[in-house]
Amino acid sequence: MAESVTIIIDDTALLNQPPEQANLGDTGGWTNTESAALDHGFPSNYNDTNFIPDFTPFGRGAWVFEFDVRFEFEYTGKSAALYGITPPSEFNQTIGLASPAFDGSNITDFKAYSHYAFDVPVRGGMFYTTGTLSTPTSIQIGMTGARGLTVDYAVVTVGEATNLEGQTIIVDDTSTEITWDGSWTQKNNYTIPVPCTLPFKPGTDAFDFFDFTANMAPHGNTSHASSSVGDSFAFRFAGTSILVSGVTPGDDTGSDWALQMEFTVDGNKQPADFHRDPNYITKPHFVYFSAAKLNPGNHTLVGRIVSLAGSPTPAAQIDYLTYKPSFAFLRDKPTFPSDADTASSRGSSSTASVSPSAMPTITKSHSSNPGAIAGGVVGGLLAVLAMLAALWLICRKRRQSIRRKHNLTTEPFIAPLSTAQHGSPIKDLLQNHPPASREPTFQPLRGQQTQNQDELHLQQSTSGDAVGETPETLETRMRELQTQMGVLTREMQTHIAPPSYRD
């Protein structure tokens, strides 16, 4: 079963809708942050932005996020999830939520929104999910009374008819589309403390700063980490951009450290150096590599650890990949071989190693098919027997032809001619030995010689070099073939189990 494809929607895109649809009633103020230099106090977020709604009390107004996933001939369900940071404990931990596609609520009646309690305060990660739609429709999520909440991004599971043009696909580190080579370990269910600052304090509407520490989780609550030189990962995709994000390689508050990696896209290598920077902190959404302008089509990304330094040793910690697809619908998404091609891509680097999963697996088994083995051995025996029979026939014909040639050799004349005789020697010969026929008596012998020679020429043309060999050579070859036949016979006996006998 193919993996679900999810797109990531930044908080800035969530607000990219008419104001009359985005906010209902008295929603209060809001802040859209950027964390390029720790300003606004949110150093860890996707795309360096956060949406911080300064909500009025419950039921006085609502922010509405809409994911229009209505498509004609849609057959698969959809789901949506919101990611951000839950409010500190000093703020209300229960908000109002509405999702008409799931609870049948009226999005405009924000006083009737269902009460929803956060699991824990100051938790960075997914804080709400709709589940999966059973019928195709648009997804709307309305919130009210959520002061102190920070919204970072949303993730939507798409269907076969979802138009992906202009969207960004996110691939978690647990995806089977990523090939990990080396001693990578998967880290699960952990958080990283990240200092944050809200632009307002609880219990007051005045603009002021409120500092707190958020427990930030990687996307999907997992990441892949390695501190071994030569370890690599590979990912094949069809798109026009690629980004690699993870957790900071080392502790920015401790001793110095350095990590050097090499990223290759379609054979083009680009080094990436990371080191401790006291101006920043350890956090998720740390960008390891990005390529924003790729030609539309299929690409192969390979990331490899080149060197590490420091104590404790830093680690490459990969959390997720994002890319803009060059295909419009899921049916056009290419299916790549799992390991063969990515292994060959890694082979383009002199120090890259081949994934163990790309190597053929050799297993020992005692359940070999005896029928197949016996068939092969019997076939070999038949071939050897056929060769022996052919050589025996050739030798036999050669000996017979030589014997016939020796027996049929005659002198050119039947009787000797004497020069002392007078008259015609032919006439005397005919008178003393009348012929049985009109033809000379030596003609049949000459014809037999010609026939024997023709047989020899025919044997030479059909048997090749074997006829030209001496009998001793042929006998030697026959003995060798008999030896091979004996070896094959013993091999067949070792592979074919004897029949079982029952009492």
C-alpha positions as CSV (number, residue, x, y, z in Angstrom):
1,M,0.0,0.0,0.0
2,A,1.4,3.4,-1.0
3,E,2.1,6.0,1.7
4,S,-0.2,8.9,2.1
5,V,1.0,12.1,0.6
6,T,0.7,15.2,2.8
7,I,1.2,18.9,2.0
8,I,2.4,21.5,4.5
9,I,0.7,24.9,4.6
10,D,2.5,27.7,6.4
11,D,0.6,30.0,8.8
12,T,0.9,32.9,6.3
13,A,-1.0,30.8,3.7
14,L,-3.7,30.0,6.3
15,L,-4.5,33.7,6.5
16,N,-4.4,34.2,2.8
17,Q,-8.2,34.4,2.5
18,P,-10.8,37.2,2.6
19,P,-11.0,38.8,6.1
20,E,-14.7,38.1,6.4
21,Q,-13.9,34.4,6.1
22,A,-10.8,34.3,8.2
23,N,-12.2,36.1,11.3
24,L,-15.7,36.1,12.6
25,G,-17.0,38.6,15.2
26,D,-14.5,40.2,17.6
27,T,-11.4,38.1,17.2
28,G,-9.0,40.5,18.9
29,G,-5.6,41.3,17.6
30,W,-2.9,39.0,16.2
31,T,0.8,38.9,15.5
32,N,2.7,37.3,12.6
33,T,6.2,36.7,13.8
34,E,9.6,36.3,12.0
35,S,12.5,34.7,13.9
36,A,15.5,35.7,11.7
37,A,17.3,37.2,14.7
38,L,15.3,35.8,17.6
39,D,13.0,38.9,17.4
40,H,9.5,38.2,18.6
41,G,10.8,35.3,20.7
42,F,10.1,32.3,18.5
43,P,13.3,30.8,17.2
44,S,12.0,27.4,16.2
45,N,9.3,27.3,13.6
46,Y,8.6,26.3,10.0
47,N,9.5,29.0,7.4
48,D,10.5,31.4,10.2
49,T,7.0,32.5,10.8
50,N,4.3,32.0,13.5
51,F,0.7,33.3,13.8
52,I,-0.2,34.4,17.3
53,P,-3.9,35.3,17.7
54,D,-4.7,37.5,20.6
55,F,-8.1,36.1,21.2
56,T,-10.9,37.8,23.0
57,P,-12.8,35.6,25.5
58,F,-14.6,32.5,24.5
59,G,-17.5,33.1,22.1
60,R,-16.9,36.7,21.2
61,G,-15.1,35.9,18.0
62,A,-13.4,33.1,16.0
63,W,-10.5,32.6,13.6
64,V,-11.4,30.2,10.8
65,F,-8.8,28.2,8.8
66,E,-10.2,26.7,5.6
67,F,-8.7,23.9,3.5
68,D,-10.6,23.7,0.3
69,V,-10.2,20.1,-0.7
70,R,-13.4,19.8,-2.7
71,F,-12.8,18.1,-6.0
72,E,-15.0,16.5,-8.6
73,F,-14.8,12.7,-8.8
74,E,-13.0,12.6,-5.5
75,Y,-13.1,9.2,-3.8
76,T,-10.5,9.3,-1.0
77,G,-10.9,11.0,2.4
78,K,-8.9,13.9,3.6
79,S,-7.5,15.0,7.0
80,A,-6.0,18.1,8.4
81,A,-3.8,18.8,11.5
82,L,-2.6,22.0,13.1
83,Y,0.9,22.5,14.5
84,G,2.2,25.1,16.9
85,I,2.8,25.7,20.6
86,T,0.1,25.3,23.2
87,P,-0.4,28.2,25.6
88,P,1.6,28.4,28.8
89,S,-0.1,27.3,32.0
90,E,-0.9,30.9,32.9
91,F,-3.3,31.0,30.0
92,N,-6.6,29.1,29.5
93,Q,-6.0,25.5,28.5
94,T,-9.5,25.0,27.1
95,I,-10.6,26.5,23.8
96,G,-13.5,26.3,21.5
97,L,-13.2,24.3,18.3
98,A,-15.5,23.6,15.4
99,S,-15.0,21.4,12.3
100,P,-18.3,21.1,10.4
101,A,-17.1,18.2,8.2
102,F,-16.7,16.1,11.4
103,D,-19.0,17.4,14.1
104,G,-21.7,19.0,11.9
105,S,-21.3,22.4,13.7
106,N,-22.1,25.8,12.3
107,I,-18.8,27.6,11.7
108,T,-20.5,31.0,12.1
109,D,-22.0,30.2,15.5
110,F,-18.8,30.5,17.4
111,K,-20.7,30.5,20.7
112,A,-21.6,26.9,20.1
113,Y,-18.1,25.7,19.4
114,S,-17.2,22.5,21.2
115,H,-14.8,22.7,24.2
116,Y,-11.4,21.3,23.5
117,A,-8.6,20.9,26.1
118,F,-4.9,20.8,25.2
119,D,-3.0,17.8,26.4
120,V,-0.2,19.7,28.0
121,P,0.8,23.4,28.1
122,V,3.8,24.8,26.2
123,R,4.1,21.8,24.0
124,G,5.5,22.4,20.5
125,G,4.1,20.1,17.8
126,M,0.7,18.9,16.6
127,F,-2.1,20.1,18.9
128,Y,-5.2,19.3,16.9
129,T,-6.2,16.8,14.1
130,T,-9.5,16.3,12.4
131,G,-9.0,12.6,11.6
132,T,-9.9,11.4,8.1
133,L,-12.9,12.5,6.0
134,S,-15.2,9.8,4.7
135,T,-16.7,12.0,2.0
136,P,-15.1,14.7,-0.2
137,T,-15.8,18.2,1.1
138,S,-13.9,21.3,2.3
139,I,-12.3,21.2,5.7
140,Q,-12.9,24.2,8.0
141,I,-11.5,24.6,11.5
142,G,-12.8,27.4,13.7
143,M,-11.2,28.4,17.0
144,T,-12.3,30.8,19.7
145,G,-10.9,31.7,23.1
146,A,-7.4,30.4,22.4
147,R,-5.3,33.3,23.8
148,G,-1.6,32.4,24.2
149,L,-1.8,29.7,21.4
150,T,0.8,29.9,18.6
151,V,-0.1,28.5,15.2
152,D,2.9,27.5,13.0
153,Y,1.6,25.4,10.1
154,A,-1.0,22.9,9.0
155,V,-0.6,19.5,7.3
156,V,-3.3,18.2,5.0
157,T,-3.5,14.6,3.6
158,V,-4.4,14.8,-0.1
159,G,-6.4,12.5,-2.4
160,E,-6.1,11.3,-5.9
161,A,-7.9,14.4,-7.3
162,T,-6.2,17.0,-5.2
163,N,-4.5,19.6,-7.3
164,L,-0.9,19.9,-6.1
165,E,0.2,22.8,-8.3
166,G,2.0,25.4,-6.1
167,Q,1.8,23.2,-3.0
168,T,4.7,21.8,-0.9
169,I,4.9,18.1,0.0
170,I,6.4,17.2,3.3
171,V,8.1,13.8,3.9
172,D,8.7,12.6,7.4
173,D,12.0,10.9,8.3
174,T,10.0,7.7,8.9
175,S,8.9,7.5,5.3
176,T,10.1,4.5,3.3
177,E,10.9,6.9,0.4
178,I,14.0,7.9,2.3
179,T,16.9,5.4,2.2
180,W,19.2,5.4,5.3
181,D,22.7,4.0,4.9
182,G,25.0,3.4,7.9
183,S,24.4,3.6,11.6
184,W,21.5,6.0,11.7
185,T,19.2,5.6,14.7
186,Q,15.6,6.7,15.0
187,K,14.8,8.9,18.0
188,N,11.2,8.8,19.1
189,N,9.0,10.9,21.4
190,Y,11.4,13.5,22.7
191,T,11.3,17.3,23.1
192,I,13.9,20.1,23.2
193,P,13.5,23.1,25.5
194,V,13.3,26.3,23.5
195,P,12.9,29.7,25.0
196,C,10.0,31.7,23.6
197,T,8.3,35.1,24.1
198,L,4.7,36.1,23.7
199,P,3.9,39.7,22.8
200,F,1.3,39.9,25.6
201,K,0.8,38.8,29.2
202,P,-2.1,36.8,30.7
203,G,-4.8,38.9,32.2
204,T,-4.1,42.1,30.4
205,D,-4.7,43.5,26.9
206,A,-1.6,45.7,27.0
207,F,1.3,45.0,24.6
208,D,4.0,43.4,26.8
209,F,6.4,40.5,26.7
210,F,5.8,37.2,28.4
211,D,8.8,34.8,28.4
212,F,8.3,31.0,28.7
213,T,10.1,27.8,27.6
214,A,8.4,25.6,25.1
215,N,9.1,21.8,24.8
216,M,9.5,21.5,21.1
217,A,9.1,18.1,19.4
218,P,10.4,17.3,15.9
219,H,7.8,16.9,13.2
220,G,6.0,13.6,13.7
221,N,7.8,13.1,17.0
222,T,10.8,11.3,15.3
223,S,14.1,12.1,13.7
224,H,17.1,10.1,12.4
225,A,20.5,10.9,14.0
226,S,24.1,9.8,13.2
227,S,27.6,10.7,14.4
228,S,29.5,8.5,12.0
229,V,31.5,9.7,9.1
230,G,30.3,8.2,5.8
231,D,26.7,7.7,6.9
232,S,24.3,8.9,4.3
233,F,20.7,9.1,3.2
234,A,19.1,9.3,-0.2
235,F,15.8,10.5,-1.5
236,R,14.3,10.5,-5.0
237,F,11.6,12.9,-6.0
238,A,9.9,14.7,-8.9
239,G,9.9,18.4,-8.2
240,T,11.4,21.9,-8.5
241,S,12.8,22.4,-5.0
242,I,14.1,20.4,-2.0
243,L,14.7,21.3,1.6
244,V,16.3,19.2,4.4
245,S,15.3,20.1,8.0
246,G,16.1,18.6,11.3
247,V,17.4,19.4,14.8
248,T,20.5,21.5,15.5
249,P,23.5,19.1,15.3
250,G,24.9,20.2,18.7
251,D,24.3,22.2,21.9
252,D,24.7,25.9,21.1
253,T,25.2,26.7,24.8
254,G,28.0,24.3,25.4
255,S,31.5,23.7,24.0
256,D,32.5,24.3,20.4
257,W,31.5,21.7,17.9
258,A,31.6,21.3,14.1
259,L,29.8,19.2,11.5
260,Q,30.6,19.0,7.8
261,M,28.2,17.4,5.4
262,E,28.0,17.1,1.7
263,F,24.7,17.3,-0.3
264,T,24.4,16.0,-3.8
265,V,21.6,16.7,-6.2
266,D,21.8,14.9,-9.5
267,G,25.6,14.6,-9.1
268,N,26.2,18.2,-8.2
269,K,27.9,18.3,-4.8
270,Q,27.6,21.1,-2.3
271,P,29.4,21.2,1.0
272,A,27.6,22.3,4.2
273,D,29.5,23.3,7.3
274,F,27.8,23.7,10.7
275,H,29.3,24.9,14.0
276,R,28.3,26.2,17.3
277,D,26.8,29.7,17.2
278,P,26.1,31.3,20.6
279,N,23.6,33.6,19.0
280,Y,21.3,30.6,18.3
281,I,20.0,27.7,20.3
282,T,19.3,24.0,19.8
283,K,16.0,23.6,18.1
284,P,13.8,21.7,15.6
285,H,13.2,23.2,12.1
286,F,17.0,23.6,11.6
287,V,17.7,23.8,7.9
288,Y,20.5,21.6,6.7
289,F,20.2,22.1,3.0
290,S,17.9,23.7,0.5
291,A,17.8,24.1,-3.3
292,A,14.9,26.3,-4.4
293,K,15.3,26.3,-8.2
294,L,15.5,22.9,-9.8
295,N,14.5,22.0,-13.3
296,P,11.1,20.2,-13.3
297,G,11.5,16.4,-13.4
298,N,13.1,13.6,-11.4
299,H,16.0,14.2,-9.0
300,T,18.1,12.3,-6.5
301,L,19.2,13.9,-3.3
302,V,22.0,12.4,-1.3
303,G,23.2,13.7,2.1
304,R,26.5,12.4,3.6
305,I,28.4,13.1,6.8
306,V,32.0,14.2,6.0
307,S,33.5,15.0,9.3
308,L,32.7,15.7,13.0
309,A,34.5,17.5,15.8
310,G,33.8,18.5,19.4
311,S,33.0,16.9,22.7
312,P,30.3,15.8,23.0
313,T,30.4,14.8,19.3
314,P,27.7,16.5,17.3
315,A,25.2,14.5,15.2
316,A,23.3,15.1,12.0
317,Q,19.7,14.9,13.1
318,I,17.3,14.8,10.1
319,D,13.6,15.4,10.8
320,Y,11.8,15.9,7.5
321,L,12.1,16.9,3.8
322,T,9.9,19.2,1.8
323,Y,9.7,19.7,-2.0
324,K,7.5,21.4,-4.5
325,P,6.2,18.7,-6.9
326,S,6.5,18.9,-10.6
327,F,3.4,16.7,-11.0
328,A,-0.2,18.0,-10.6
329,F,-2.0,14.9,-9.3
330,L,-1.1,11.8,-7.3
331,R,-1.6,9.6,-10.4
332,D,1.3,11.4,-12.0
333,K,3.6,10.9,-9.0
334,P,6.5,8.6,-10.2
335,T,7.3,5.4,-8.3
336,F,11.0,5.1,-7.9
337,P,13.0,1.9,-7.3
338,S,13.5,1.5,-3.6
339,D,17.3,1.1,-3.5
340,A,19.0,0.2,-6.7
341,D,19.2,3.7,-8.3
342,T,19.8,5.5,-5.0
343,A,22.7,3.1,-4.3
344,S,24.2,3.9,-7.7
345,S,23.8,7.6,-7.0
346,R,25.7,7.2,-3.8
347,G,28.3,5.3,-5.7
348,S,29.1,8.5,-7.7
349,S,30.9,9.7,-4.5
350,S,34.3,8.1,-3.9
351,T,33.7,7.7,-0.2
352,A,30.0,6.9,-0.3
353,S,29.0,3.4,0.6
354,V,26.3,1.2,-0.9
355,S,23.2,0.6,1.2
356,P,23.0,-2.9,2.7
357,S,19.4,-3.1,1.5
358,A,20.7,-2.5,-2.1
359,M,23.0,-5.5,-1.9
360,P,21.7,-9.0,-2.8
361,T,20.8,-11.1,0.3
362,I,22.4,-14.5,0.5
363,T,20.7,-16.9,2.9
364,K,21.5,-20.4,3.8
365,S,18.7,-22.9,3.4
366,H,18.3,-26.6,3.9
367,S,15.1,-26.7,1.9
368,S,16.6,-26.6,-1.5
369,N,14.4,-28.0,-4.3
370,P,15.8,-31.6,-4.9
371,G,13.7,-31.9,-8.1
372,A,15.4,-28.8,-9.6
373,I,18.9,-30.1,-8.6
374,A,18.2,-33.6,-9.9
375,G,16.9,-32.2,-13.1
376,G,20.1,-30.2,-13.6
377,V,22.3,-33.2,-12.8
378,V,20.4,-35.6,-15.0
379,G,20.5,-33.0,-17.8
380,G,24.3,-32.8,-17.4
381,L,24.6,-36.6,-17.5
382,L,22.5,-36.9,-20.6
383,A,24.7,-34.3,-22.3
384,V,27.8,-36.2,-21.4
385,L,26.3,-39.5,-22.6
386,A,25.4,-37.9,-25.9
387,M,28.9,-36.6,-26.3
388,L,30.4,-40.1,-25.5
389,A,28.0,-41.7,-28.0
390,A,29.0,-39.3,-30.7
391,L,32.7,-39.9,-30.1
392,W,32.2,-43.6,-30.0
393,L,30.4,-43.6,-33.4
394,I,33.0,-41.4,-34.9
395,C,35.8,-43.7,-33.7
396,R,33.9,-46.7,-34.9
397,K,33.3,-45.3,-38.3
398,R,36.9,-44.2,-38.6
399,R,38.2,-47.6,-37.7
400,Q,35.8,-49.3,-40.1
401,S,36.7,-47.0,-43.0
402,I,40.4,-47.4,-42.3
403,R,39.9,-51.2,-42.3
404,R,37.9,-51.2,-45.5
405,K,40.5,-49.0,-47.2
406,H,43.2,-51.4,-46.2
407,N,41.4,-54.5,-47.5
408,L,40.3,-52.9,-50.7
409,T,43.6,-51.6,-51.9
410,T,44.7,-53.4,-55.2
411,E,47.5,-53.3,-57.7
412,P,46.9,-51.5,-60.9
413,F,47.0,-54.7,-63.0
414,I,45.5,-58.2,-62.6
415,A,48.5,-60.0,-63.9
416,P,52.1,-59.0,-64.5
417,L,53.2,-58.0,-68.0
418,S,56.2,-59.7,-69.4
419,T,58.3,-58.1,-72.1
420,A,59.5,-61.6,-73.2
421,Q,56.2,-62.6,-74.7
422,H,55.5,-62.1,-78.3
423,G,52.3,-60.9,-79.8
424,S,49.7,-58.9,-78.0
425,P,49.8,-59.5,-74.2
426,I,46.3,-58.2,-73.8
427,K,45.0,-60.7,-76.4
428,D,46.8,-63.6,-74.6
429,L,45.4,-62.5,-71.3
430,L,41.9,-62.3,-72.6
431,Q,42.2,-65.8,-74.2
432,N,43.6,-67.4,-71.0
433,H,41.2,-65.5,-68.6
434,P,38.0,-64.7,-70.3
435,P,36.3,-61.7,-68.6
436,A,33.0,-62.1,-66.8
437,S,31.8,-58.9,-68.2
438,R,32.8,-56.3,-70.7
439,E,34.2,-54.0,-68.0
440,P,37.7,-54.4,-66.6
441,T,37.8,-56.4,-63.4
442,F,39.6,-53.6,-61.5
443,Q,36.8,-51.1,-62.1
444,P,34.6,-52.1,-59.2
445,L,37.7,-51.9,-56.9
446,R,38.5,-48.4,-58.1
447,G,34.8,-47.4,-57.5
448,Q,34.9,-48.8,-54.0
449,Q,38.1,-46.8,-53.3
450,T,36.3,-43.6,-54.4
451,Q,33.3,-44.4,-52.2
452,N,35.6,-44.9,-49.2
453,Q,37.3,-41.6,-49.8
454,D,33.9,-39.9,-50.1
455,E,32.9,-41.4,-46.8
456,L,36.0,-40.1,-45.2
457,H,35.5,-36.6,-46.5
458,L,31.9,-36.7,-45.3
459,Q,33.0,-37.7,-41.8
460,Q,35.6,-34.9,-41.7
461,S,33.0,-32.3,-42.7
462,T,30.5,-33.4,-40.0
463,S,32.8,-34.2,-37.1
464,G,35.3,-31.4,-37.4
465,D,38.5,-31.8,-35.6
466,A,37.5,-35.0,-33.8
467,V,38.2,-37.1,-37.0
468,G,41.6,-35.7,-37.4
469,E,42.6,-36.9,-33.9
470,T,44.5,-40.1,-33.3
471,P,42.7,-43.0,-31.6
472,E,44.8,-42.6,-28.5
473,T,43.6,-38.9,-28.2
474,L,40.0,-40.0,-28.7
475,E,40.3,-42.7,-26.0
476,T,41.8,-40.1,-23.6
477,R,38.9,-37.7,-24.2
478,M,36.4,-40.5,-23.6
479,R,38.1,-41.4,-20.3
480,E,37.9,-37.8,-19.2
481,L,34.2,-37.6,-20.1
482,Q,33.6,-40.9,-18.2
483,T,35.3,-39.3,-15.2
484,Q,33.1,-36.2,-15.4
485,M,30.0,-38.4,-15.7
486,G,31.0,-40.2,-12.5
487,V,31.4,-36.8,-10.6
488,L,28.0,-35.7,-11.8
489,T,26.5,-39.0,-10.7
490,R,27.9,-38.7,-7.2
491,E,26.7,-35.0,-7.0
492,M,23.2,-36.1,-7.9
493,Q,23.2,-38.8,-5.2
494,T,24.2,-36.1,-2.6
495,H,21.3,-33.8,-3.5
496,I,18.6,-36.3,-4.0
497,A,17.4,-37.7,-0.7
498,P,16.7,-41.4,-0.6
499,P,13.0,-42.4,-0.5
500,S,11.5,-42.7,3.0
501,Y,10.2,-46.0,4.0
502,R,7.3,-46.6,6.2
503,D,6.6,-49.6,8.4
